[in-house]
Amino acid sequence: MNSYADKKEILRSNMQRYASEDLVVAFSGGVDSSLLLKLACDAAKEHAKKVYGIFIWTMLQPVKEVEEAQKVAQELGAVFRILKINELKGAGIENNPVDRCYRCKRHLFQEIQKEAGGLGISRILEGTNEEDLQVYRPGIQAVRELGIISPLADAGFTKGEVRKFAGEYGISVSDKPSTPCLATRFPYGTHLSYEEMRKVEAGEVFLRNLGFYNVRLRVYGEFVRIEVDKQDLQMLVEQRERVIEYLKSLGYTYLTLDLEGFRSGSMDVGR
């Protein structure tokens, strides 16, 4: 297994090779794609090439993400572009099918490929890391099928190492919690609607503003299962009255606290 220093050298070397021509980076504004965009921009400067950070604006993302992504892209020196896509219909995922992530990723990256083609660019990079390959991530199959490049995973970077490397560069989102698409808050087979996803977003923003870091509201109709980091379970109990009042104002009837705490992909248990 390569050391952290070795991984950095492998990644930088690969980025130099990729940046010998103009690049597109699928840019979400999160730490993985922000580090990737930073490395791409640095390498491209040496070759006098351009890097386009393409942000997909969809119904399944928190609204505030686009503003943060644009700010970060400009900080890093990329050309920022927004693609507005209604993937619920385009990808056929209105009813949250089990293969939602695969369908969605394939549709989104096909749209990015069209945009890149219009720019005369053939190389598209995205921010999957090594740990993503070890869990249930069906969207990665679509990325591979379409020939999208995943430099962080190829160099063996874990999520922690990505955050560390981003911190060394002073990237402003190096400590930003992950914000996967809002469809992950609902069981498979649930009809996805803009209204319900905005309610989830509002509830999670409220909890983060109370001081919680990782937050997920898993919604089962009138029931909500609240996930926060294990060390924050007591803090949530202490603020229960404020939490109850706000979440009920959103229309949820039954509120539960998950005693296992936050864990990514909890809707995929057993898959």
Secondary structure, DSSP 8 states (H G I E B T S, - for coil): ---HHHHHHHHHHHHHHHTTS-EEEE--SSHHHHHHHHHHHHHHHHHT--EEEEEEE-TTS-TTHHHHHHHHHHHHT-EEEEEE--HHHHTT-TT--TTHHHHHHHHHHHHHHHHHHHTT---EE----GGGGGS--THHHHHHHTT-B-HHHHTT--HHHHHHHHHHTT-TTTT------GGGGS-TT----HHHHHHHHHHHHHHHHTT-SSEEEEEETTEEEEEE-GGGHHHHHHTHHHHHHHHHHTT--EEEE-TT---TTGGGTT-
